[in-house]
Amino acid sequence: MLLLIVIYLIYIGSGLPCYLLGAAWPSVYVEMGVPDSVLGIVSTIMICSMIVANLFSANLLKRFGIGSIIAVCMLIMGITATGYALAGAFVILCVFAVPLGLALGSIDAVLNNFVAVHFKSRHMNWLHCFWGIGATVGPIILASGMTVFGTWRAGYYSVAGIQFALAVLLFLTVRTWKKAPVVAEKPAEPIKVNYAEVFRLKGIRLSLVAFFAYCALEFTVALWGPLYMVMVKGVTEEQAAQWISFVFLGMTLGRLLAGFMTFKLSNLSLIRFGSLLILIGIVIMFISGSEIGYISGFFIMGIGFGPIWPCLVHETPRRFGEAYSQSVVGLQLVSSNVGNALAPLIFGAITPFVGYAMLPFYLLILLIVTVLTIEAQKLNKSLTS
């Protein structure tokens, strides 16, 4: 029970910083005197660092153990949040994006595989609810700081304090990871990473493309959604920072409901239902002209996002075997983060020519690629339940 509580708190802590910069960006780029389109540079640096961490996750886990890795990473995240709060120039944001990406990438890889091996699909969804809570609360903390203190920096200081407190708790509970439950047979030991062999596994390429397309879609919404609201819909910076949190609130609710729905529905059915809701949310965001419409579009889109990532990850140990799963999860996260890096960067590069009003169409393209790839996996029997 103690370990499960610790994991819940880790998911909250790792969700807090993920979309803070996107929510703060309408204020940050003006204050630092940089073009609005350079947001993609910071996210790309962070994501490249995450990719490095993903690639070395299996070997890192074998050497240091999951408890020590996560405790150190949470401490690093607190330090980077403090660095962002103190940053006076754009280059400082870029520098602190490196350790933030390394910490997030390490936690993602080792913890997602741990949960996929030791818990059932419903637990994967429920645990990711708590990541959604962190991702929801983060922009709310930032918006509250802007309202009360008049600066986006207050939100970063608050998040740093929470992460330092979690780091202390994690260092005190390192030994609890050795008491992890075994849900079935004893999990297979991770094998030494041999990516040439992993790439020969049946269905691996389709799996990697699916993760690339889906995560590109989710990250683009979170990163550019607030600026789209300001530039195209004419809302205030504070409103944009608050409303983007409805994506993560919807995601949290979607994962909570999906956990119960796994009793009756397969992973593939939940993914299809989520994709339909994302489409509805994009359409509402595009055609709406009212506050309730904007909030509804973000919220429905978030509910759709909810089950897709947990259901895709949960398939990994069963689809590719537990011995390979840590290496495969590492590659899936690499593919996800390549999508996270490239898709927002490309959108930032084309906005001077096409304008921010093109965001819904850009999201629609990413959604179509996601759906087609996942359906192709079904034909290859990559999603079995």
C-alpha positions as CSV (number, residue, x, y, z in Angstrom):
1,M,0.0,0.0,0.0
2,L,2.8,2.4,0.9
3,L,4.5,1.8,-2.5
4,L,1.3,2.4,-4.3
5,I,0.8,5.8,-2.5
6,V,4.4,6.7,-3.4
7,I,3.8,5.9,-7.1
8,Y,0.6,8.0,-7.1
9,L,2.6,11.0,-5.7
10,I,5.4,10.5,-8.3
11,Y,2.9,10.6,-11.1
12,I,1.6,13.9,-9.7
13,G,5.1,15.3,-9.3
14,S,6.2,14.4,-12.8
15,G,3.0,15.9,-14.3
16,L,3.4,19.3,-12.7
17,P,6.2,20.8,-14.9
18,C,5.3,19.2,-18.2
19,Y,3.1,22.0,-19.6
20,L,4.0,24.9,-17.3
21,L,6.1,26.7,-20.0
22,G,3.3,26.5,-22.6
23,A,0.9,28.1,-20.1
24,A,3.4,30.8,-19.2
25,W,4.7,31.4,-22.7
26,P,2.3,34.3,-23.7
27,S,4.0,36.3,-20.8
28,V,7.5,34.8,-21.0
29,Y,8.3,35.6,-24.6
30,V,7.2,39.2,-24.2
31,E,9.2,39.6,-20.9
32,M,12.4,38.1,-22.4
33,G,12.1,39.9,-25.7
34,V,12.1,36.8,-28.0
35,P,9.8,35.8,-30.9
36,D,6.8,33.8,-29.9
37,S,7.8,31.0,-32.3
38,V,11.0,30.0,-30.4
39,L,9.0,28.1,-27.8
40,G,9.6,25.0,-29.9
41,I,13.3,25.4,-29.4
42,V,13.1,25.0,-25.6
43,S,10.7,22.0,-25.9
44,T,13.0,20.4,-28.5
45,I,16.0,20.6,-26.2
46,M,14.1,19.2,-23.3
47,I,12.7,16.3,-25.5
48,C,16.1,15.5,-26.9
49,S,17.4,15.1,-23.4
50,M,14.4,12.8,-22.6
51,I,15.3,10.7,-25.6
52,V,18.9,10.2,-24.3
53,A,17.4,9.2,-20.9
54,N,14.9,6.8,-22.6
55,L,17.7,5.0,-24.5
56,F,19.8,4.4,-21.4
57,S,16.8,3.5,-19.2
58,A,17.3,-0.3,-19.2
59,N,21.0,-0.1,-18.3
60,L,20.4,2.6,-15.8
61,L,17.7,0.6,-14.1
62,K,19.9,-2.5,-13.9
63,R,22.8,-0.5,-12.3
64,F,21.1,1.8,-9.8
65,G,17.5,0.4,-9.1
66,I,14.2,2.2,-9.6
67,G,13.9,3.8,-6.2
68,S,17.2,5.6,-6.4
69,I,16.7,6.8,-10.0
70,I,13.3,8.3,-9.3
71,A,14.4,10.0,-6.0
72,V,17.3,11.7,-7.8
73,C,15.2,12.7,-10.8
74,M,12.6,14.3,-8.6
75,L,15.3,16.4,-6.9
76,I,16.6,17.4,-10.3
77,M,13.1,18.5,-11.3
78,G,12.8,20.7,-8.3
79,I,16.2,22.3,-9.1
80,T,15.2,23.0,-12.7
81,A,11.8,24.5,-11.7
82,T,13.8,26.9,-9.5
83,G,16.1,27.7,-12.4
84,Y,13.2,28.5,-14.7
85,A,11.8,30.8,-12.0
86,L,15.1,32.7,-11.7
87,A,15.8,32.8,-15.5
88,G,16.3,36.3,-16.9
89,A,17.1,35.3,-20.4
90,F,15.9,32.8,-23.0
91,V,19.2,31.0,-23.1
92,I,18.8,30.1,-19.4
93,L,15.5,28.3,-20.2
94,C,17.4,26.3,-22.8
95,V,20.1,25.3,-20.4
96,F,17.7,24.1,-17.7
97,A,15.7,22.2,-20.3
98,V,18.5,19.7,-20.4
99,P,18.4,18.3,-16.8
100,L,14.6,18.6,-16.8
101,G,14.4,16.4,-19.9
102,L,16.9,13.9,-18.5
103,A,14.9,13.6,-15.3
104,L,11.5,13.3,-17.0
105,G,12.8,10.8,-19.5
106,S,14.2,8.6,-16.8
107,I,11.1,8.6,-14.7
108,D,8.9,7.9,-17.7
109,A,10.8,4.9,-18.9
110,V,11.4,3.1,-15.7
111,L,8.1,3.8,-14.0
112,N,5.8,3.1,-17.0
113,N,7.4,-0.3,-17.5
114,F,7.3,-1.0,-13.7
115,V,3.5,-0.3,-13.7
116,A,2.9,-2.3,-16.9
117,V,4.7,-5.3,-15.5
118,H,3.3,-5.2,-11.9
119,F,-0.3,-3.9,-12.4
120,K,-3.3,-4.5,-14.6
121,S,-4.6,-2.2,-17.3
122,R,-7.1,-0.5,-15.0
123,H,-4.3,0.4,-12.6
124,M,-2.2,1.9,-15.4
125,N,-5.2,4.1,-16.3
126,W,-5.8,5.1,-12.7
127,L,-2.2,5.8,-11.9
128,H,-2.0,8.0,-15.0
129,C,-4.9,9.9,-13.6
130,F,-2.5,11.3,-11.0
131,W,-0.1,12.4,-13.7
132,G,-3.2,14.2,-15.1
133,I,-3.8,15.8,-11.8
134,G,-0.2,17.1,-11.8
135,A,-0.6,18.4,-15.4
136,T,-3.9,20.0,-14.5
137,V,-2.7,21.6,-11.3
138,G,0.5,22.9,-12.8
139,P,-1.1,25.6,-15.1
140,I,-3.6,26.4,-12.4
141,I,-0.8,27.1,-9.9
142,L,0.9,29.2,-12.6
143,A,-2.3,31.2,-13.4
144,S,-3.0,31.7,-9.7
145,G,0.6,33.0,-9.2
146,M,0.1,35.4,-12.2
147,T,-3.2,36.7,-10.6
148,V,-1.9,37.1,-7.1
149,F,1.7,38.1,-7.6
150,G,1.6,39.4,-11.2
151,T,4.3,37.1,-12.5
152,W,4.6,33.7,-14.0
153,R,7.7,33.0,-11.9
154,A,5.6,32.5,-8.7
155,G,4.0,29.4,-10.2
156,Y,7.5,27.9,-10.9
157,Y,8.6,28.6,-7.3
158,S,5.5,26.8,-6.0
159,V,6.1,23.8,-8.2
160,A,9.7,23.6,-7.2
161,G,8.7,23.5,-3.5
162,I,6.3,20.6,-4.1
163,Q,9.0,18.7,-6.0
164,F,11.6,19.2,-3.3
165,A,9.2,17.8,-0.7
166,L,8.5,14.8,-2.9
167,A,12.2,14.2,-3.4
168,V,12.7,14.0,0.4
169,L,9.8,11.5,0.7
170,L,11.3,9.4,-2.1
171,F,14.8,9.3,-0.5
172,L,13.1,8.1,2.7
173,T,11.2,5.3,1.0
174,V,13.8,3.9,-1.4
175,R,13.7,0.5,0.2
176,T,9.9,0.1,-0.4
177,W,10.5,-0.6,-4.1
178,K,12.1,-4.0,-3.2
179,K,8.7,-5.0,-1.8
180,A,6.9,-4.5,-5.2
181,P,3.9,-6.8,-5.7
182,V,3.9,-9.6,-8.2
183,V,0.6,-9.9,-10.0
184,A,1.2,-13.2,-11.7
185,E,4.4,-15.2,-12.3
186,K,7.7,-13.7,-11.3
187,P,8.5,-11.0,-13.9
188,A,11.3,-11.9,-16.3
189,E,14.6,-10.2,-15.8
190,P,15.4,-7.5,-18.3
191,I,17.9,-8.7,-20.9
192,K,20.9,-6.7,-22.0
193,V,19.9,-4.1,-24.5
194,N,20.4,-5.1,-28.1
195,Y,18.5,-2.7,-30.3
196,A,19.2,-4.6,-33.5
197,E,17.4,-7.5,-32.0
198,V,14.6,-5.4,-30.6
199,F,13.9,-3.8,-34.0
200,R,13.4,-7.3,-35.4
201,L,10.4,-8.0,-33.1
202,K,7.2,-8.3,-34.9
203,G,5.1,-5.2,-34.9
204,I,7.7,-3.0,-33.3
205,R,7.8,-0.4,-36.1
206,L,4.1,0.1,-36.2
207,S,4.2,0.5,-32.4
208,L,6.8,3.2,-32.6
209,V,4.9,5.1,-35.3
210,A,1.8,5.0,-33.2
211,F,3.6,6.5,-30.2
212,F,5.2,9.1,-32.4
213,A,1.9,10.4,-33.9
214,Y,-0.2,10.3,-30.8
215,C,2.3,12.1,-28.5
216,A,3.0,14.7,-31.2
217,L,-0.7,15.4,-31.2
218,E,-1.0,15.6,-27.4
219,F,2.1,17.8,-26.9
220,T,1.2,20.2,-29.7
221,V,-2.2,20.9,-28.1
222,A,-0.6,21.5,-24.7
223,L,2.3,23.6,-26.0
224,W,0.6,25.8,-28.6
225,G,-3.0,25.8,-27.4
226,P,-2.6,28.8,-25.0
227,L,-1.0,30.9,-27.7
228,Y,-3.7,29.9,-30.2
229,M,-6.3,31.2,-27.7
230,V,-4.5,34.5,-27.3
231,M,-3.6,35.1,-31.0
232,V,-6.7,33.7,-32.7
233,K,-9.5,33.8,-30.2
234,G,-8.5,37.0,-28.5
235,V,-8.6,35.8,-24.8
236,T,-6.3,37.1,-22.1
237,E,-3.0,35.4,-21.1
238,E,-4.4,34.5,-17.7
239,Q,-7.5,32.9,-19.3
240,A,-5.4,31.0,-21.8
241,A,-3.3,29.6,-18.9
242,Q,-6.4,28.5,-17.0
243,W,-8.3,27.1,-19.9
244,I,-5.5,24.8,-21.1
245,S,-5.7,23.1,-17.7
246,F,-9.1,21.7,-18.9
247,V,-7.2,19.4,-21.3
248,F,-5.5,17.8,-18.4
249,L,-8.6,17.8,-16.2
250,G,-10.4,15.9,-19.0
251,M,-7.4,13.6,-19.4
252,T,-7.5,12.8,-15.7
253,L,-11.3,12.1,-15.8
254,G,-10.8,10.0,-19.0
255,R,-8.2,7.8,-17.3
256,L,-10.3,7.4,-14.2
257,L,-13.3,6.2,-16.3
258,A,-11.1,4.1,-18.6
259,G,-9.9,2.2,-15.5
260,F,-13.5,1.0,-14.8
261,M,-14.2,0.5,-18.5
262,T,-11.3,-2.0,-18.8
263,F,-13.6,-4.5,-17.0
264,K,-15.8,-4.6,-20.1
265,L,-13.8,-3.1,-23.0
266,S,-10.5,-3.9,-24.7
267,N,-7.6,-1.6,-24.9
268,L,-8.3,-1.1,-28.7
269,S,-12.0,-0.2,-28.0
270,L,-10.9,2.5,-25.5
271,I,-8.3,3.9,-27.9
272,R,-10.9,4.2,-30.7
273,F,-13.4,5.9,-28.4
274,G,-10.7,8.3,-27.2
275,S,-9.8,9.2,-30.8
276,L,-13.4,10.0,-31.6
277,L,-13.6,12.4,-28.7
278,I,-10.3,14.1,-29.7
279,L,-11.9,14.8,-33.1
280,I,-15.0,16.3,-31.5
281,G,-12.8,18.5,-29.3
282,I,-10.7,19.8,-32.2
283,V,-13.9,20.7,-34.1
284,I,-15.4,22.5,-31.1
285,M,-12.2,24.4,-30.5
286,F,-12.1,25.5,-34.2
287,I,-15.8,26.6,-34.6
288,S,-16.5,28.0,-31.1
289,G,-16.6,31.7,-30.3
290,S,-17.5,31.6,-26.6
291,E,-15.8,30.8,-23.3
292,I,-17.9,27.7,-22.7
293,G,-17.1,26.5,-26.1
294,Y,-13.4,26.8,-25.7
295,I,-13.5,25.1,-22.3
296,S,-15.7,22.3,-23.6
297,G,-13.4,21.7,-26.6
298,F,-10.3,21.4,-24.4
299,F,-12.1,19.3,-21.9
300,I,-13.6,16.8,-24.4
301,M,-10.2,16.6,-26.2
302,G,-8.6,15.8,-22.8
303,I,-11.1,13.0,-22.1
304,G,-10.2,11.5,-25.5
305,F,-6.5,11.7,-24.7
306,G,-7.1,9.9,-21.4
307,P,-7.0,6.2,-22.2
308,I,-4.7,6.2,-25.3
309,W,-1.3,6.4,-23.7
310,P,-2.0,4.0,-20.8
311,C,-3.6,1.4,-23.1
312,L,-0.8,1.5,-25.6
313,V,1.9,1.2,-22.9
314,H,0.0,-1.6,-21.1
315,E,0.2,-3.8,-24.2
316,T,4.0,-3.7,-24.3
317,P,4.9,-6.5,-21.9
318,R,2.3,-8.8,-23.3
319,R,3.0,-8.0,-26.9
320,F,6.8,-8.1,-26.8
321,G,7.5,-10.1,-23.6
322,E,8.6,-8.9,-20.2
323,A,12.2,-9.6,-20.8
324,Y,12.2,-7.1,-23.7
325,S,9.6,-4.7,-22.3
326,Q,12.0,-2.2,-20.6
327,S,14.0,-1.9,-23.8
328,V,10.8,-1.6,-26.0
329,V,9.2,0.9,-23.6
330,G,12.5,2.9,-23.9
331,L,12.2,2.9,-27.7
332,Q,8.5,3.8,-27.5
333,L,9.3,6.8,-25.4
334,V,12.1,7.8,-27.8
335,S,9.6,7.7,-30.6
336,S,7.1,9.6,-28.5
337,N,9.6,12.3,-27.7
338,V,10.8,12.6,-31.3
339,G,7.1,13.3,-32.1
340,N,7.0,15.7,-29.1
341,A,10.1,17.5,-30.4
342,L,9.4,17.7,-34.2
343,A,5.6,18.4,-34.3
344,P,5.6,21.5,-32.2
345,L,8.8,22.7,-33.7
346,I,7.4,22.3,-37.2
347,F,4.3,24.2,-36.2
348,G,6.3,27.0,-34.7
349,A,8.3,27.2,-38.0
350,I,5.3,27.5,-40.2
351,T,3.2,29.9,-38.1
352,P,4.9,33.0,-39.6
353,F,3.6,31.9,-43.0
354,V,0.2,30.3,-42.2
355,G,-0.7,31.9,-38.9
356,Y,-1.9,30.3,-35.6
357,A,-5.4,29.8,-37.1
358,M,-4.0,26.6,-38.8
359,L,-3.6,24.8,-35.5
360,P,-6.8,22.8,-35.6
361,F,-6.0,21.6,-39.1
362,Y,-2.5,20.6,-38.0
363,L,-4.0,18.7,-35.1
364,L,-6.4,16.9,-37.4
365,I,-3.5,15.7,-39.6
366,L,-1.8,14.2,-36.5
367,L,-5.0,12.6,-35.4
368,I,-5.5,10.9,-38.7
369,V,-2.0,9.5,-38.7
370,T,-2.5,8.2,-35.2
371,V,-5.8,6.4,-36.0
372,L,-4.5,4.9,-39.2
373,T,-1.3,3.6,-37.5
374,I,-3.2,2.1,-34.6
375,E,-5.7,0.4,-37.0
376,A,-2.7,-1.0,-38.9
377,Q,-1.4,-2.5,-35.6
378,K,-4.8,-4.2,-35.2
379,L,-4.4,-5.9,-38.6
380,N,-1.0,-7.1,-37.5
381,K,-2.5,-8.3,-34.2
382,S,-0.4,-5.8,-32.1
383,L,-3.3,-4.8,-29.9
384,T,-4.8,-8.0,-28.6
385,S,-7.1,-7.1,-25.8
